[in-house]
Amino acid sequence: MAKTALITGISGQDGAYLAKTLLERGYRVVGTYRRTSAMPTNRLDELGVAQQVEFVDMELLEESNIRHVLQKLKPDEIYNLAAQSFVGLSFELPLYTCDVNAMGVLRLLEAVREACPEARLYQASTSEMFGKVQVVPQNERTPFCPRSPYAVAKLFAHWNVVNYREGYGLYACSGILFNHESPLRGLEFVTRKVTHGFARVALGLQDVLRVGNLEAKRDWGFAGEYVDGMWRMLQQDTPDDYVLATGRTTTVRDFVDGAAAAFGFALEWNGDGDSASGVDTKTGRTIIAVDPLLYRPTEVALLLGDASKAKAVLGWEAKTSLEELIQMMARADYDRVKTGLARA
Ligand SMILES: NC(=O)c1ccc[n+]([C@@H]2O[C@H](COP(=O)([O-])OP(=O)(O)OC[C@H]3O[C@@H](n4cnc5c(N)ncnc54)[C@H](OP(=O)(O)O)[C@@H]3O)[C@@H](O)[C@H]2O)c1
């Protein structure tokens, strides 16, 4: 009989890629959506899998709602991807972020313990928990030092996953994933903001793209590969925690350079820090500028992951190069913006 996988947050980037990979592996896939949202299936539609997914409404803020869903469904595997996932917004909504990302996971763990203790659980943890990094590169043994309400809440969830595994014997894994992007990434995240913004500039819909800290360094991989790592974590004999990362780090500035080249701009930077801006020397027009209002109150300076444990135990490694990722995102955004124009 087909295994049942429950994916919370299926409308998000990772939810869509994970649904696709699990369906390809023969799973019955049930995804949660919030009744208060408009059940956005656009990402699942883009991957052509929306029709094969079953939906159930679930809100991480409501304990009884979570319990009822689990009691009814009795899933074999649970992938908890639901979260207020935007770090920047967590400074504006710290209490809400904590309620969803920290207490929401505790509610889920309690419900699993009660309703389906045999289920295997994946928790979407994050490299942001390393924050003000203590060691470079970061792996499963690196001390945490979170620098945002988002990361603090995720760390609370991470330790609860470890405690429920050790204390109650749940099969629960925490995947400490470094940034992973794709054409399905939310528009609020810097990589997508850049490729979407440059698509609009290239098509004459926008003059200048405004970005925050150009010197922040991130380890960016392709989301389509990371969901395979999530699945592999739940197929082991014993549950454990794993870092998934590419092992390369890039500044936002270098990502912008790569994206500019993908759109055919000849970008030249002027000035530094808060006053930096970039000119397309082909036209002499300023196409990108730093806006200090977009800086985070506390920044995470240098994220660089060491995924050697995932490679050794799970046989997982990131294969997509940053150039391929940028090309993929740039092409998708150019086509989307152009099609939108053609329709308008
Ligand atoms: N992408 C990365 O680089 C990265 C790295 C490390 C960890 N993570 C974590 O991995 C997970 C997936 O990331 P993603 O990029 O796919 O995020 P995403 O695109 O922002 O998706 C988040 C999902 O969570 C749902 N959600 C939000 N609040 C909820 C609530 N109160 N109850 C139930 N569902 C709720 C959203 O539903 P609506 O559609 O209703 O808003 C959406 O489906 C997140 O937990 C994120 O924090 C991501």
Ligand as a Chemical Component Dictionary entry (heavy atoms), coordinates in Angstrom:
data_LIG
# 
_chem_comp.id                   LIG 
_chem_comp.type                 NON-POLYMER 
_chem_comp.pdbx_formal_charge   0 
_chem_comp.three_letter_code    LIG 
# 
loop_
_chem_comp_atom.comp_id 
_chem_comp_atom.atom_id 
_chem_comp_atom.alt_atom_id 
_chem_comp_atom.type_symbol 
_chem_comp_atom.charge 
_chem_comp_atom.model_Cartn_x 
_chem_comp_atom.model_Cartn_y 
_chem_comp_atom.model_Cartn_z 
_chem_comp_atom.pdbx_ordinal 
LIG N1  N1  N 0  13.944 28.169 1.568  1  
LIG C1  C1  C 0  14.997 28.244 2.366  2  
LIG O1  O1  O 0  16.069 28.691 1.986  3  
LIG C2  C2  C 0  14.893 27.686 3.766  4  
LIG C3  C3  C 0  16.083 27.432 4.466  5  
LIG C4  C4  C 0  15.991 26.862 5.737  6  
LIG C5  C5  C 0  14.755 26.580 6.278  7  
LIG N2  N2  N 1  13.627 26.872 5.583  8  
LIG C6  C6  C 0  12.324 26.531 6.176  9  
LIG O2  O2  O 0  11.771 25.539 5.336  10 
LIG C7  C7  C 0  10.349 25.664 5.297  11 
LIG C8  C8  C 0  9.891  25.799 3.864  12 
LIG O3  O3  O 0  10.477 26.950 3.282  13 
LIG P1  P1  P 0  9.828  27.659 2.013  14 
LIG O4  O4  O 0  10.919 28.450 1.397  15 
LIG O5  O5  O -1 9.093  26.665 1.212  16 
LIG O6  O6  O 0  8.773  28.654 2.728  17 
LIG P2  P2  P 0  7.518  29.414 2.107  18 
LIG O7  O7  O 0  7.558  29.376 0.628  19 
LIG O8  O8  O 0  7.416  30.743 2.782  20 
LIG O9  O9  O 0  6.266  28.521 2.618  21 
LIG C9  C9  C 0  5.806  28.571 3.940  22 
LIG C10 C10 C 0  4.536  27.772 4.073  23 
LIG O10 O10 O 0  4.095  27.808 5.441  24 
LIG C11 C11 C 0  2.690  28.026 5.473  25 
LIG N3  N3  N 0  2.300  28.648 6.751  26 
LIG C12 C12 C 0  2.718  29.846 7.226  27 
LIG N4  N4  N 0  2.162  30.071 8.431  28 
LIG C13 C13 C 0  1.373  29.001 8.732  29 
LIG C14 C14 C 0  0.531  28.650 9.817  30 
LIG N5  N5  N 0  0.369  29.475 10.860 31 
LIG N6  N6  N 0  -0.133 27.468 9.809  32 
LIG C15 C15 C 0  -0.009 26.641 8.734  33 
LIG N7  N7  N 0  0.765  26.930 7.647  34 
LIG C16 C16 C 0  1.456  28.088 7.648  35 
LIG C17 C17 C 0  2.457  28.927 4.277  36 
LIG O11 O11 O 0  1.092  28.864 3.930  37 
LIG P3  P3  P 0  0.294  30.098 3.230  38 
LIG O12 O12 O 0  0.388  29.840 1.756  39 
LIG O13 O13 O 0  -1.061 29.940 3.775  40 
LIG O14 O14 O 0  0.962  31.356 3.652  41 
LIG C18 C18 C 0  3.372  28.273 3.237  42 
LIG O15 O15 O 0  2.722  27.165 2.658  43 
LIG C19 C19 C 0  10.013 26.854 6.193  44 
LIG O16 O16 O 0  9.719  26.357 7.476  45 
LIG C20 C20 C 0  11.295 27.651 6.223  46 
LIG O17 O17 O 0  11.391 28.433 7.395  47 
LIG C21 C21 C 0  13.666 27.403 4.329  48 
# 
loop_
_chem_comp_bond.comp_id 
_chem_comp_bond.atom_id_1 
_chem_comp_bond.atom_id_2 
_chem_comp_bond.value_order 
_chem_comp_bond.pdbx_ordinal 
LIG N1  C1  SING 1  
LIG C1  O1  DOUB 2  
LIG C1  C2  SING 3  
LIG C2  C3  SING 4  
LIG C2  C21 DOUB 5  
LIG C3  C4  DOUB 6  
LIG C4  C5  SING 7  
LIG C5  N2  DOUB 8  
LIG N2  C6  SING 9  
LIG N2  C21 SING 10 
LIG C6  O2  SING 11 
LIG C6  C20 SING 12 
LIG O2  C7  SING 13 
LIG C7  C8  SING 14 
LIG C7  C19 SING 15 
LIG C8  O3  SING 16 
LIG O3  P1  SING 17 
LIG P1  O4  DOUB 18 
LIG P1  O5  SING 19 
LIG P1  O6  SING 20 
LIG O6  P2  SING 21 
LIG P2  O7  DOUB 22 
LIG P2  O8  SING 23 
LIG P2  O9  SING 24 
LIG O9  C9  SING 25 
LIG C9  C10 SING 26 
LIG C10 O10 SING 27 
LIG C10 C18 SING 28 
LIG O10 C11 SING 29 
LIG C11 N3  SING 30 
LIG C11 C17 SING 31 
LIG N3  C12 SING 32 
LIG N3  C16 SING 33 
LIG C12 N4  DOUB 34 
LIG N4  C13 SING 35 
LIG C13 C14 SING 36 
LIG C13 C16 DOUB 37 
LIG C14 N5  SING 38 
LIG C14 N6  DOUB 39 
LIG N6  C15 SING 40 
LIG C15 N7  DOUB 41 
LIG N7  C16 SING 42 
LIG C17 O11 SING 43 
LIG C17 C18 SING 44 
LIG O11 P3  SING 45 
LIG P3  O12 DOUB 46 
LIG P3  O13 SING 47 
LIG P3  O14 SING 48 
LIG C18 O15 SING 49 
LIG C19 O16 SING 50 
LIG C19 C20 SING 51 
LIG C20 O17 SING 52 
# 
